[in-house]
Amino acid sequence: MVDVSRSWWLLLLRGLAAVVFGFLALLWPGITVLALVAFFGAYALVSGIFALFAGFRHATRSRAWLIVTGVIGILAGIVALVWPGITSLALLYVVAVWAVFSGVAEIAAGIHLRKVIHNEWAFIVAGALSVLVGVLLIIWPGAGLVSLAWLVGVFAILYGIAMIALALRVKNFSNRVDVP
């Protein structure tokens, strides 16, 4: 149990990165495809690296799901950064597929995390939001890049808040375990 609580700061960094990314997407909704690809690629890469690092630090059953989430994030980031000239529709599908797969992995990780931390909900909520955004993007692909920027921005802020809440809950769990 202590292994999970020691890495609370990784969850906090993921949450803060998501909030910053979300605000950037909302502040500049008319940015070019290249800039949105770069923002998304950097965010997915950083989030994936933190998830992968956390997965290798954990000795729990959620370890595999964190590693899967990390690999998916890293791959999505690499695809976005290697092909910056992709069209908005291709970007939309890259974001949608990444959101669905990473959301499912995070829901599964949250379910496993519930076995370690009672009444845990933030990871599951973040995963459900990710799946919802991905499905909405697949259903309505013609919404346009500006709409995508707004949708991704709002999602990233909500996701980041859920990750920050999870980090604080895990940190508080650590404090309760360490106190005799």
C-alpha positions in Angstrom: 0.0 0.0 0.0 2.8 2.4 0.8 4.2 2.0 -2.8 1.0 3.6 -4.2 1.0 6.4 -1.7 4.7 7.3 -2.3 3.9 8.2 -5.9 1.1 10.7 -5.2 3.1 13.5 -6.7 3.2 11.7 -10.1 -0.6 11.9 -10.2 -0.4 15.5 -9.1 2.0 16.4 -11.9 -0.3 14.6 -14.4 -3.2 16.6 -13.2 -1.4 19.9 -13.2 -0.1 19.2 -16.8 -3.7 18.4 -17.9 -5.0 21.6 -16.4 -2.3 23.8 -18.0 -2.9 22.1 -21.4 -6.7 22.6 -21.0 -6.3 26.3 -20.3 -3.9 26.7 -23.3 -6.5 25.0 -25.5 -9.3 27.3 -24.3 -7.2 30.5 -24.5 -6.3 29.9 -28.1 -9.1 28.0 -29.8 -8.2 29.2 -33.2 -4.7 27.9 -33.2 -3.4 26.1 -36.2 -3.4 22.3 -36.6 0.4 22.3 -36.1 0.2 24.1 -32.7 -2.7 21.9 -31.5 -0.8 18.8 -32.6 2.3 20.0 -30.7 0.3 20.8 -27.5 -1.5 17.5 -27.7 1.7 15.5 -28.5 3.6 17.1 -25.7 0.8 16.5 -23.2 0.2 12.9 -24.3 4.0 12.2 -24.1 4.5 13.7 -20.7 1.3 12.1 -19.3 2.3 8.8 -20.8 5.8 9.0 -19.3 4.5 9.8 -15.8 1.9 7.0 -16.1 4.6 4.5 -17.2 7.0 5.7 -14.4 4.2 5.2 -11.9 3.4 1.8 -13.3 6.9 0.6 -12.9 7.0 1.9 -9.3 3.8 0.1 -8.2 3.8 -3.5 -7.0 0.0 -3.7 -7.1 -2.4 -5.3 -9.7 -3.1 -1.8 -11.2 0.6 -1.8 -12.4 -0.2 -3.3 -15.7 -3.0 -0.8 -16.4 -0.8 2.1 -15.6 1.9 0.7 -18.0 -0.7 0.3 -20.7 -2.0 3.9 -20.1 1.6 5.1 -20.3 2.5 3.3 -23.5 -0.7 4.5 -25.2 0.0 8.1 -24.2 3.6 7.9 -25.4 2.6 6.3 -28.7 -0.1 9.0 -29.2 2.4 11.7 -28.4 5.0 10.3 -30.8 2.4 10.0 -33.6 1.3 13.6 -33.1 4.8 15.0 -33.0 6.2 12.9 -35.9 3.4 13.9 -38.3 2.6 17.5 -37.4 1.1 18.2 -40.8 -1.8 15.8 -40.4 -5.3 17.1 -41.1 -7.7 18.2 -38.4 -9.9 15.1 -39.1 -6.9 12.8 -38.6 -5.9 14.7 -35.5 -9.5 14.4 -34.3 -9.3 10.6 -34.7 -5.9 10.3 -33.0 -7.2 12.2 -30.0 -10.5 10.2 -30.0 -8.8 6.8 -30.1 -6.3 7.9 -27.5 -9.0 9.2 -25.2 -11.1 6.0 -25.5 -8.2 3.5 -25.0 -6.5 5.5 -22.2 -9.9 6.1 -20.6 -10.7 2.3 -20.5 -7.3 1.6 -19.1 -7.7 4.2 -16.4 -11.2 2.9 -15.5 -9.7 -0.6 -15.1 -6.8 0.9 -13.0 -9.3 2.8 -10.9 -11.2 -0.4 -10.2 -8.0 -2.2 -9.1 -7.0 0.9 -7.1 -10.3 0.7 -5.2 -8.9 -2.5 -3.7 -6.0 -0.5 -2.2 -7.8 2.7 -1.3 -11.4 2.4 -0.2 -14.1 4.5 -1.9 -11.7 5.7 -4.6 -13.6 7.4 -7.5 -11.4 10.0 -9.1 -9.4 7.7 -11.4 -12.7 6.1 -12.6 -14.3 9.5 -13.2 -11.2 10.7 -15.2 -11.3 7.5 -17.3 -15.1 7.8 -17.9 -14.6 11.5 -19.0 -11.8 10.3 -21.3 -14.0 7.6 -22.9 -17.0 10.1 -23.2 -14.9 12.7 -25.0 -13.4 10.1 -27.3 -16.8 8.7 -28.3 -18.3 12.2 -28.8 -15.4 13.0 -31.2 -15.9 9.8 -33.1 -19.7 10.4 -33.4 -19.4 14.1 -34.5 -16.1 14.4 -36.4 -17.3 17.4 -38.4 -17.4 19.6 -35.4 -14.2 21.3 -36.5 -10.8 22.0 -35.0 -12.0 25.0 -32.9 -14.6 22.8 -31.4 -12.0 20.1 -30.8 -9.8 22.6 -29.1 -12.6 23.7 -26.8 -13.7 20.1 -26.1 -10.2 18.9 -25.4 -9.5 22.0 -23.2 -12.6 21.4 -21.1 -11.8 17.7 -20.9 -8.2 18.3 -19.9 -9.2 20.7 -17.1 -11.8 18.2 -15.7 -9.4 15.3 -16.1 -6.7 17.3 -14.4 -8.9 18.2 -11.5 -9.8 14.5 -11.1 -6.1 13.6 -11.1 -5.3 16.3 -8.6 -8.1 15.1 -6.3 -6.8 11.5 -6.7 -3.2 12.7 -5.8 -4.4 14.5 -2.7 -6.5 11.5 -1.6 -3.5 9.1 -2.1 -1.2 11.6 -0.2 -3.7 11.7 2.6 -3.9 7.9 2.6 -0.1 7.9 3.0 -0.3 10.3 6.0 -2.9 8.0 7.6 -0.7 4.9 7.0 2.5 6.5 8.4 0.9 7.8 11.6 1.0 5.1 14.3 
